[in-house]
Amino acid sequence: MKTADSFGEVVEAVTCGNTVLFSEGSAKAIVLDTKNYVIRAVEEPDNEKVLLGPREGFTESLLQNLSQVVRRVHTNDLKTKLLSLGRRTKTPICVCYIDSLVDKSVLETLMERLNKVDIDGILDTNYINEMIRDHRFSLFRSIGYTERPDTTVGKLLEGRIAIFVEGSPVVLTIPYLFIENFQSSEDYYLSFYYTSFSRFMRICAFLLTITIPGLYIAIVAFHQEMLPLRLLMHVALERQSVPLPAAMEAVVMLLVFDILRETGIRMPSKIGQALSIVGALVIGQAAVEASLVAAPMIIVVASTGITGLLVPKLNVPVILWRFILLFFATSFGFFGFTIGLSLMLIQINNLGSFGIEQMALKGDFRFQNIKDILFRAPWSMMKNRPEAMTSNTRRMAEGRDDV
């Protein structure tokens, strides 16, 4: 229950499904929480499935999502701040954090940006993501997201902040480090040997999926001397009857692959999977037999697509940077490919998230700083929280102790 002393609060409470109790002679009313929305049952998220670990996922109910977090964190240090965004929808928003671990400067920056949000309605967390992120036109994310309660609690224990939105099963986490694109909640439920190898493979897959087409075009069109003689003769023999240049051939096949992938996603699950597999096999085989596409290009495109599936969090930047590097390689060969790759690495190195550098390592290779980056150390050695998240909080605490 809560009290209401304005007509606007009464109207908002009634339209939300609550009951308002009036009393003769009183200037205030009591709002009773009696709403009972139909919500989806708790189930495992389709985009974050794991072999081992909890099977629960967030739903579209804000209170139910918060209850899943509270059930895992039994401390009065867990704080929540409720507010509403949207001039017309007045969507409930909840900012959740652990008070003794959070960086207060990051929290203040987040609240300032949230208070400046001016929009008619908030229907999903991406509305907030696009309006409070650091680099609004960057291809790479500056705010994390998840649909799993265990992942959210893990972030809170590292000093992060979680943002819940009524009506969305996706929770935003702040700040966000670039290495999180290659991390998975499953990394902490399996052996550290296996998860360290898997994480290294994801990083390699990211580099391969954006560089394979550009490298192939740079070598075939400009630097044939880099190939062994037998391989060069085989590639040249395959390309004799192909009418399109290698660069145009790569662009067309990559676009066809992306179209098939999008079609498979938008179609019903059973039909989409069959359509993607059959479409790729039929189109690829028919294109090679009709001498429209060389067989090596099919291998290049297939390798590019398969490696891209290992880094789903980088799906958008991978697709766009793949074509950017392909353009540089087509224009200037290996020299242009190197320029494009350098531009991408410079952008990644300059990414920030609410005052925290996403590439937090910066040449400091002490074990406690790299224990959960390129590999995952055993739990017995995971003693310190990420220094980028806790350094400001620790300095503030030390300053208070000095006083």
Secondary structure, DSSP 4 states (H G I P E B T S, - for coil): -EEE-SHHHHHHHHHTT-EEE--TT-S-EEEE-------PPP---GGG--SSS------S-HHHHHHHHHTT---TTEEEEEEEE-TTT-EEEEEEEETTTS-HHHHHHHHHHHHT---S---SHHHHHHHH-S-TT-SS-SSEEES-HHHHHHHHHTT-EEEEETT-S-EEEES--GGGGG--GGGGTS-HHHHHHHHHHHHHHHHHHHHHHHHHHHHHHT-GGGS-HHHHHHHHHHHTT--S-HHHHHHHHHHHHHHHHHHHHHS-HHHHHHHHHHHHHHHHHHHHHTTSS-HHHHHHHHHHHHHHTT-GGGHHHHHHHHHHHHHHHHHHHHHHHHHHHHHHHHHHHT-EETTEESS--TT---HHHHTTTTS---GGG--S--HHHHHHHHHHHHHHHH-
